[in-house]
Amino acid sequence: MINICNWTNKYAEARRDRIRRESHERKWEALSLEKLKGFIGVLILIPMVQKPRFHDYWSENALTGTPGLRQIFFWDEFYSIKKNIRFHDGENFNNADPFYRFRPLFSEILDNTNELYKPPKLLALDESMVKFDGRSVYKVYMPQKPIKYGFKIYSVVPSDFPIVLNMAIHDGKKRTLVNIVCNLLTPFQGKGHVVHMDKYYMTPKVVKALQQMEIGTVGMCMRNRLHLSNEIYEELDALSKGEFCYYESDEMLLTCFQDSKLVCLLSSQTK
């Protein structure tokens, strides 16, 4: 947090020298840790009351204003911090990282979370969308998600508590599912965790890779990813609605249930 204050103050001072003297944006008071915490708190509070523009939150209208925010910041002060805040060192950064602008904050949040919170045995891995309406080569379109345009975030969370333990932003590079899943779960290697995943991530290759990391897996799997023998596929096709069968090996357990369509559950938890 102290680094963010220093980076922001350095950027604001350098920027002020480039602004014409009569501009109100030349006014800048050094960002302190207390102000930074207040700024982040305001950003968390703002989505709770939806308004069309940022400036509307500081309106003096008794019906549409938000007096509580005006007690924390004046509009000019909040806008000045919002325009100048920097989450990275403008002089020393990894230009090869497409998300270098907020990578230090990103890493610090995850490090603090894993230091202060001991995750349970059961974890879940999935993706979510962060809405973004601007232009970016990393913006994706996911028609089946409530947020259809934005940044896709892969995340690992406890199965019973809404806290992010690890995450990664989809950067457009071609990676295999094994690579994506194993990278996300590396911090939990050899600690006896079991990960629940949906059918997008579940394949026999992913299950075997996580077994080598001593991580259990449970999740739905698409039929065409199982690579079973023709005899087993014939048995599955012969199932009537409501019937099920299972196949077990030393490595994993496959349970298939015939509903309106075939449902396949793959797990490395055979005992």
Secondary structure, 3 states (H helix, E strand, C coil): CHHHHHHHHHHHHHHHCCCCCCCHHHCCCCCCHHHHHHHHHHHHHHHHCCCCCHHHHHCCCCCCCCHHHHHHCCHHHHHHHHHHCCCCCCCCCCCCCCCCCCHHHHHHHHHHHHHHCCCCCEEEEEEEEEECCCCCCCCEECCCCCCCEEEEEEEEEECCCCCCCEEEECCCCCCCHHHHHHHHHHHHCCCCCEEEECCCCCCHHHHHHHHHCCCEEEEECCHHHCCCCHHHHHHHHCCCCCCEEEEECCCCEEEEEECCCEEEEEECCCC
